[in-house]
Amino acid sequence: MRYTLGFSPCPNDCFIFDALVNGKIDLEGLEFDVVMEDVESLNTKAFQGELDISKLSYHAYMHLVDRYALLNSGSALGFGCGPLLITQAQNLKFKVEEMTVAIPGKYTTANLLFSLAYPDAKNKTEMLFSDIENAVLSGKVAAGVIIHENRFTYEQKGLVKIIDLGEYWETLTGSAIPLGGIVVNRKIEKSIQLKIDRLIRKSVEYAFANPSASREYVKKHAQEMDESVIQKHIDLYVNKYSVDLGIDGKRAVQTLFDKAIEKRIITNFNQSIFL
């Protein structure tokens, strides 16, 4: 049986899925057609029902719980790994609510966290995550919410941090930051859903046991990213929660959903979040 599998070209996703998509583990009779795009594009494809299995922003998943179930493996959660709100130093005198702020997509968790921290900031513009730094530098926007590898490069470009939105979340809740998870279409037979979950866990475990095995695949899709940044990226976003959400990971995800309901970002629902 063949299934579409969506994930991003970022080092953490390539590290996680290398063994699965490159035949380094037994796939137990399943085959996968990879759709590799940035996470907001994957969010859009999921809204359109185009993907069987996909990486999704947890914010996007909030609106798709009726269609997809969250797998236990493959997620990006953690401490000290949240999005940052950045600007040029001369803009620090302005209130965030007065600024034009670039966000990496309406349904990204980064935008959700920004909305929780600054509910009155309405002047947002959506951009590809990798374009936000330069947009702030050029003055196209006054500030930007950055994710992924940009958190390692913005200071080198002379930009400054207004707030670490991950720290804001951790202080607010005491929980890990749920950034993105792997979901499976609920139309797929439950036994196959469980098999897919098991295979992704095996792929992550293989990556941890053989850390150099994925290097070529990761580097191929890292868009000339410096090797030290690649490793920092993997170390930051791939951890125990990527192997299995566990009790603490599930509690963090549930807390994010509860906060979104409390702030009326989403409405309550009856469907279970988890597989």
C-alpha positions as CSV (number, residue, x, y, z in Angstrom):
1,M,0.0,0.0,0.0
2,R,1.2,3.5,-0.9
3,Y,0.6,6.7,1.1
4,T,1.6,10.3,0.6
5,L,3.9,11.6,3.3
6,G,4.5,15.3,3.8
7,F,7.4,16.8,5.7
8,S,9.6,19.8,5.4
9,P,13.2,20.0,4.0
10,C,14.4,21.3,7.4
11,P,17.2,19.3,9.0
12,N,15.0,18.0,11.9
13,D,12.4,16.5,9.6
14,C,15.1,15.0,7.2
15,F,16.9,13.5,10.2
16,I,13.7,11.9,11.4
17,F,12.5,10.5,8.1
18,D,15.7,9.6,6.4
19,A,15.6,5.9,7.5
20,L,11.9,5.6,6.6
21,V,12.1,7.1,3.1
22,N,15.5,5.7,2.1
23,G,14.9,2.1,3.0
24,K,17.1,1.8,6.1
25,I,14.4,0.1,8.1
26,D,11.8,-2.5,7.2
27,L,8.7,-0.8,6.0
28,E,6.5,-3.8,6.7
29,G,4.9,-3.7,3.2
30,L,4.1,0.0,3.1
31,E,5.4,2.5,0.5
32,F,5.6,6.3,0.7
33,D,5.5,9.1,-1.8
34,V,7.3,12.0,-0.3
35,V,5.9,15.6,-0.5
36,M,8.6,17.9,0.7
37,E,7.5,21.5,1.3
38,D,7.7,24.2,4.0
39,V,5.3,23.6,6.9
40,E,2.7,26.2,6.0
41,S,2.5,24.7,2.5
42,L,1.9,21.3,4.2
43,N,-0.7,22.9,6.4
44,T,-2.5,24.1,3.2
45,K,-2.3,20.7,1.6
46,A,-3.8,19.1,4.7
47,F,-6.7,21.6,4.7
48,Q,-7.3,20.5,1.1
49,G,-7.2,16.9,2.0
50,E,-4.2,16.1,-0.2
51,L,-2.0,14.2,2.2
52,D,-2.3,10.8,4.0
53,I,0.4,11.5,6.5
54,S,2.0,14.9,7.2
55,K,3.9,17.2,9.4
56,L,1.5,19.9,10.6
57,S,1.8,22.9,12.8
58,Y,-0.1,22.2,15.9
59,H,-2.1,25.4,15.2
60,A,-3.2,23.9,11.9
61,Y,-4.0,20.6,13.5
62,M,-6.5,22.4,15.8
63,H,-8.7,23.0,12.8
64,L,-8.2,19.5,11.3
65,V,-8.8,17.2,14.3
66,D,-11.9,15.8,12.6
67,R,-9.8,14.7,9.6
68,Y,-6.5,13.7,11.1
69,A,-5.2,11.9,14.2
70,L,-1.9,12.9,15.9
71,L,0.8,10.2,15.9
72,N,2.9,9.5,19.0
73,S,6.1,9.8,17.1
74,G,7.8,12.5,15.0
75,S,6.7,15.6,16.8
76,A,8.7,18.7,17.4
77,L,8.3,19.8,21.1
78,G,10.8,21.1,23.6
79,F,12.1,23.8,25.8
80,G,14.1,26.7,24.6
81,C,13.1,26.1,21.0
82,G,10.3,28.5,20.4
83,P,9.8,31.2,17.7
84,L,11.4,34.6,18.3
85,L,10.0,38.1,17.6
86,I,12.8,40.2,16.1
87,T,13.3,43.7,14.8
88,Q,15.9,46.4,14.0
89,A,17.3,48.1,17.2
90,Q,15.8,51.5,16.3
91,N,12.3,50.0,16.3
92,L,12.4,48.9,19.9
93,K,10.9,52.3,20.9
94,F,7.6,51.3,19.2
95,K,4.9,49.0,20.7
96,V,4.5,45.7,19.0
97,E,0.8,46.4,18.5
98,E,1.8,49.4,16.3
99,M,4.2,47.4,14.1
100,T,3.8,45.6,10.8
101,V,4.8,42.0,11.8
102,A,5.7,39.2,9.4
103,I,4.5,35.8,10.3
104,P,5.5,32.5,8.7
105,G,1.9,31.5,7.9
106,K,-1.5,32.0,9.4
107,Y,-1.8,28.4,10.7
108,T,1.7,28.1,12.1
109,T,2.2,27.5,15.8
110,A,4.5,30.6,15.7
111,N,1.5,32.8,14.8
112,L,-0.6,31.1,17.5
113,L,2.0,31.9,20.1
114,F,2.4,35.4,18.9
115,S,-1.4,35.9,19.0
116,L,-1.4,34.6,22.6
117,A,1.3,37.0,23.6
118,Y,0.0,40.0,21.6
119,P,-3.7,39.6,21.1
120,D,-4.1,43.2,20.0
121,A,-1.5,43.0,17.2
122,K,-3.5,42.9,14.0
123,N,-1.1,44.3,11.4
124,K,0.3,41.0,10.2
125,T,1.7,39.9,6.8
126,E,2.3,36.3,5.9
127,M,5.7,35.3,4.4
128,L,7.8,32.2,3.7
129,F,9.7,31.7,6.9
130,S,13.1,32.0,5.2
131,D,12.2,35.5,3.8
132,I,11.3,37.1,7.1
133,E,14.8,38.1,8.3
134,N,15.5,40.0,5.1
135,A,12.1,41.6,5.1
136,V,12.9,43.0,8.6
137,L,16.4,44.1,7.5
138,S,15.1,45.9,4.5
139,G,12.3,47.7,6.4
140,K,9.6,46.0,4.4
141,V,8.1,45.0,7.8
142,A,9.0,46.4,11.3
143,A,9.2,43.1,13.0
144,G,9.1,39.4,12.2
145,V,8.4,36.1,13.9
146,I,11.2,33.7,13.0
147,I,11.4,30.0,13.3
148,H,13.8,27.1,12.4
149,E,17.4,28.0,11.6
150,N,16.8,31.7,11.5
151,R,17.0,31.8,15.3
152,F,20.7,31.0,14.9
153,T,21.4,33.7,12.3
154,Y,19.4,36.9,13.1
155,E,22.0,38.4,15.5
156,Q,24.8,38.0,12.9
157,K,22.7,40.2,10.6
158,G,22.4,42.9,13.3
159,L,18.8,42.2,14.3
160,V,17.6,42.2,17.9
161,K,15.1,40.1,19.8
162,I,11.9,41.7,21.2
163,I,10.7,38.5,22.9
164,D,11.3,34.8,22.9
165,L,7.8,33.4,22.4
166,G,8.9,30.0,23.6
167,E,10.0,31.5,26.9
168,Y,6.7,33.3,27.1
169,W,4.8,30.0,26.7
170,E,7.1,28.1,29.2
171,T,6.5,30.9,31.8
172,L,2.8,30.9,31.1
173,T,2.3,27.1,31.3
174,G,5.4,25.3,32.6
175,S,5.0,23.0,29.6
176,A,7.2,22.2,26.6
177,I,6.4,24.1,23.4
178,P,4.4,22.0,20.9
179,L,5.5,23.3,17.5
180,G,4.6,20.6,15.0
181,G,3.4,17.0,14.9
182,I,2.9,14.1,12.5
183,V,-0.7,13.4,11.7
184,V,-2.5,10.6,9.8
185,N,-5.8,10.7,7.9
186,R,-8.5,9.1,10.0
187,K,-9.9,7.4,6.8
188,I,-6.9,5.0,6.9
189,E,-7.5,1.7,8.7
190,K,-6.6,1.9,12.3
191,S,-4.2,-1.0,12.2
192,I,-2.3,0.8,9.4
193,Q,-2.3,4.1,11.4
194,L,-0.6,2.2,14.2
195,K,1.9,0.6,11.8
196,I,2.8,4.0,10.4
197,D,3.3,5.4,13.9
198,R,5.5,2.4,14.7
199,L,7.6,2.9,11.5
200,I,8.2,6.6,12.2
201,R,9.3,5.7,15.7
202,K,11.7,3.2,14.3
203,S,13.0,5.8,11.8
204,V,13.7,8.3,14.7
205,E,15.4,5.6,16.8
206,Y,17.5,4.6,13.8
207,A,18.6,8.2,13.3
208,F,19.6,8.5,17.0
209,A,21.5,5.2,16.9
210,N,23.2,6.1,13.6
211,P,23.6,9.9,13.8
212,S,25.9,10.1,10.7
213,A,23.7,7.9,8.5
214,S,21.3,10.8,7.7
215,R,24.0,13.4,7.1
216,E,23.9,13.2,3.3
217,Y,20.1,13.4,3.1
218,V,19.9,16.2,5.5
219,K,22.7,18.2,3.8
220,K,21.0,17.7,0.4
221,H,17.9,19.6,1.5
222,A,19.5,22.1,3.9
223,Q,19.9,24.9,1.2
224,E,23.6,25.5,1.8
225,M,23.1,25.8,5.5
226,D,26.3,25.8,7.6
227,E,27.0,22.3,9.1
228,S,27.2,23.7,12.6
229,V,23.8,25.3,12.2
230,I,22.4,22.0,10.8
231,Q,23.5,20.2,13.9
232,K,22.2,22.9,16.2
233,H,18.9,22.7,14.4
234,I,18.7,18.9,14.8
235,D,19.7,19.0,18.5
236,L,17.1,21.7,19.2
237,Y,14.1,20.1,17.5
238,V,14.6,16.3,17.7
239,N,14.5,14.9,21.2
240,K,12.6,12.4,23.4
241,Y,9.3,13.8,22.3
242,S,10.1,13.0,18.7
243,V,10.5,9.3,19.7
244,D,7.2,9.3,21.7
245,L,5.1,12.2,23.0
246,G,4.6,10.4,26.3
247,I,2.5,11.8,29.1
248,D,4.4,15.1,29.3
249,G,4.2,15.7,25.6
250,K,0.6,14.9,25.4
251,R,-0.1,17.2,28.3
252,A,1.8,20.1,26.6
253,V,-0.3,19.6,23.4
254,Q,-3.5,19.5,25.4
255,T,-2.5,22.7,27.2
256,L,-2.0,24.4,23.8
257,F,-5.4,23.3,22.7
258,D,-7.0,24.4,25.9
259,K,-5.4,27.9,25.7
260,A,-6.6,28.3,22.1
261,I,-10.1,27.4,23.2
262,E,-9.9,29.8,26.2
263,K,-8.8,32.6,23.9
264,R,-11.5,31.7,21.4
265,I,-8.9,31.0,18.7
266,I,-10.7,27.7,18.1
267,T,-14.0,26.3,19.4
268,N,-14.3,23.2,21.5
269,F,-14.6,19.8,19.8
270,N,-15.5,16.2,20.7
271,Q,-12.9,14.3,18.6
272,S,-9.9,12.9,20.4
273,I,-6.6,14.7,19.6
274,F,-4.4,11.7,19.8
275,L,-4.2,8.4,17.9
